[in-house]
Amino acid sequence: MDVSGKKALVIGGTSGIGLATSKRLAALGAEVIAISRNPDKAADALEGVTLMQCDVLDRDALDTLFKSCGPFDILVSAATGGSRARGAFLDMDIEGYKASFAKLWGYANVLQLGTPHLSADGTIVLVSGTPARKPNPGQVAIGSVGAAVEALARAVAQEIAPRRLNVVAPGTIDTPMSALTGTEREEAYRRQTANNLIPRAGSADEVAQGILFVIQNDFVTGTTIDVDGGRLLA
Ligand SMILES: NC(=O)c1ccc[n+]([C@@H]2O[C@H](COP(=O)([O-])OP(=O)(O)OC[C@H]3O[C@@H](n4cnc5c(N)ncnc54)[C@H](OP(=O)(O)O)[C@@H]3O)[C@@H](O)[C@H]2O)c1
């Protein structure tokens, strides 16, 4: 797909990986709409990109948004969706574990309500994460959710073909998702990536490059692309 002139919706496109994706798409000449609950935070970072407000967990609002924006050619969702539980599963508050699936419900809403407005040769990209296939201790919630996202995409890709649906799975990426600052932040990334083949946190733009690859390559669908510094082999 030549993205120039194509209409792209990037949900979660106002921060981190989604923001970097919005920038790359806009730089390549796509008409980009970046969507999140509080999109104004990206006003200075995104030139020539339309910002729209929506919570992916609000189905009515999302349906209205898609109807007002469609038809579109590219649909990316990188929205985290809500909170996620961490720690040992056997000690975990079950409500916290269940709440971690907000990301999956958001993606499910995006797929169900967005696909009808996707052009005949359109493409969708979701973002999972390495813990889907290699959870570290304490990552049972994000691992379960990521695995569900990847399974959902493999199944739905078959329903929507020849329109395409892929997942990009990042490893540890330096984005505003981490609230840590200063040396604490550096130390956390160092610790999390020490055994990786490329022992550092990735950048949001490195993940956006993976997202652009699956958007642009017309022969790629139903798959998950890892952008993780070799974490799966570590
Ligand atoms: N960073 C990492 O190390 C890492 C690793 C593996 C996987 N991932 C995955 O990569 C994706 C992007 O993460 P990131 O690091 O770029 O996070 P981020 O910088 O926190 O960005 C998340 C984006 O999602 C939006 N969002 C969150 N909940 C939303 C909702 N309910 N409705 C609409 N928009 C919502 C946020 O904006 P608002 O707050 O304005 O809504 C923001 O634009 C996530 O799915 C995350 O799980 C990240």
The ligand as an SDF file (V2000), in Angstrom:
LIG
                    3D

 48 52  0  0  0  0  0  0  0  0999 V2000
    5.8360    0.9050   26.0070 N   0  0  0  0  0  0  0  0  0  0  0  0
    6.0970   -0.3930   26.1160 C   0  0  0  0  0  0  0  0  0  0  0  0
    7.1180   -0.8170   26.6920 O   0  0  0  0  0  0  0  0  0  0  0  0
    5.1400   -1.4020   25.5140 C   0  0  0  0  0  0  0  0  0  0  0  0
    5.5490   -2.7430   25.4700 C   0  0  0  0  0  0  0  0  0  0  0  0
    4.6950   -3.6860   24.9260 C   0  0  0  0  0  0  0  0  0  0  0  0
    3.4530   -3.2990   24.4560 C   0  0  0  0  0  0  0  0  0  0  0  0
    3.0710   -1.9990   24.5240 N   0  0  0  0  0  0  0  0  0  0  0  0
    1.7370   -1.6660   24.0020 C   0  0  0  0  0  0  0  0  0  0  0  0
    1.8650   -0.6730   23.0080 O   0  0  0  0  0  0  0  0  0  0  0  0
    0.6670    0.1080   22.9610 C   0  0  0  0  0  0  0  0  0  0  0  0
    1.0450    1.5680   23.0070 C   0  0  0  0  0  0  0  0  0  0  0  0
    1.7190    1.8030   24.2400 O   0  0  0  0  0  0  0  0  0  0  0  0
    2.6050    3.1090   24.4950 P   0  0  0  0  0  0  0  0  0  0  0  0
    3.8080    2.6660   25.2100 O   0  0  0  0  0  0  0  0  0  0  0  0
    2.7410    3.9030   23.2530 O   0  0  0  0  0  0  0  0  0  0  0  0
    1.6490    3.8380   25.5780 O   0  0  0  0  0  0  0  0  0  0  0  0
    1.3000    5.3810   25.8070 P   0  0  0  0  0  0  0  0  0  0  0  0
    2.4330    6.2610   25.4490 O   0  0  0  0  0  0  0  0  0  0  0  0
    0.7700    5.4370   27.2000 O   0  0  0  0  0  0  0  0  0  0  0  0
    0.1020    5.6530   24.7700 O   0  0  0  0  0  0  0  0  0  0  0  0
   -1.1340    5.0380   24.9270 C   0  0  0  0  0  0  0  0  0  0  0  0
   -2.1500    5.7820   24.0770 C   0  0  0  0  0  0  0  0  0  0  0  0
   -3.4260    5.1390   24.2250 O   0  0  0  0  0  0  0  0  0  0  0  0
   -4.4130    6.1300   24.5010 C   0  0  0  0  0  0  0  0  0  0  0  0
   -5.4750    5.4620   25.2530 N   0  0  0  0  0  0  0  0  0  0  0  0
   -5.3580    4.7500   26.4050 C   0  0  0  0  0  0  0  0  0  0  0  0
   -6.5370    4.2850   26.7880 N   0  0  0  0  0  0  0  0  0  0  0  0
   -7.4420    4.7000   25.8530 C   0  0  0  0  0  0  0  0  0  0  0  0
   -8.8330    4.5350   25.7070 C   0  0  0  0  0  0  0  0  0  0  0  0
   -9.5710    3.8500   26.6300 N   0  0  0  0  0  0  0  0  0  0  0  0
   -9.4420    5.0790   24.6170 N   0  0  0  0  0  0  0  0  0  0  0  0
   -8.7280    5.7680   23.7000 C   0  0  0  0  0  0  0  0  0  0  0  0
   -7.3990    5.9660   23.7830 N   0  0  0  0  0  0  0  0  0  0  0  0
   -6.7680    5.4490   24.8640 C   0  0  0  0  0  0  0  0  0  0  0  0
   -3.6460    7.2110   25.2890 C   0  0  0  0  0  0  0  0  0  0  0  0
   -4.1980    8.5040   25.2270 O   0  0  0  0  0  0  0  0  0  0  0  0
   -5.2830    9.0630   26.2930 P   0  0  0  0  0  0  0  0  0  0  0  0
   -4.7250    8.8610   27.6610 O   0  0  0  0  0  0  0  0  0  0  0  0
   -5.4310   10.5020   25.8820 O   0  0  0  0  0  0  0  0  0  0  0  0
   -6.5300    8.2920   26.0560 O   0  0  0  0  0  0  0  0  0  0  0  0
   -2.3550    7.2240   24.4760 C   0  0  0  0  0  0  0  0  0  0  0  0
   -2.5150    8.0050   23.2980 O   0  0  0  0  0  0  0  0  0  0  0  0
   -0.1980   -0.3630   24.1370 C   0  0  0  0  0  0  0  0  0  0  0  0
   -1.1620   -1.2590   23.6630 O   0  0  0  0  0  0  0  0  0  0  0  0
    0.8020   -1.0580   25.0420 C   0  0  0  0  0  0  0  0  0  0  0  0
    0.1880   -2.0640   25.8250 O   0  0  0  0  0  0  0  0  0  0  0  0
    3.8800   -1.0340   25.0220 C   0  0  0  0  0  0  0  0  0  0  0  0
  1  2  1  0
  2  3  2  0
  2  4  1  0
  4  5  1  0
  4 48  2  0
  5  6  2  0
  6  7  1  0
  7  8  2  0
  8  9  1  0
  8 48  1  0
  9 10  1  0
  9 46  1  0
 10 11  1  0
 11 12  1  0
 11 44  1  0
 12 13  1  0
 13 14  1  0
 14 15  2  0
 14 16  1  0
 14 17  1  0
 17 18  1  0
 18 19  2  0
 18 20  1  0
 18 21  1  0
 21 22  1  0
 22 23  1  0
 23 24  1  0
 23 42  1  0
 24 25  1  0
 25 26  1  0
 25 36  1  0
 26 27  1  0
 26 35  1  0
 27 28  2  0
 28 29  1  0
 29 30  1  0
 29 35  2  0
 30 31  1  0
 30 32  2  0
 32 33  1  0
 33 34  2  0
 34 35  1  0
 36 37  1  0
 36 42  1  0
 37 38  1  0
 38 39  2  0
 38 40  1  0
 38 41  1  0
 42 43  1  0
 44 45  1  0
 44 46  1  0
 46 47  1  0
M  CHG  2   8   1  16  -1
M  END
$$$$
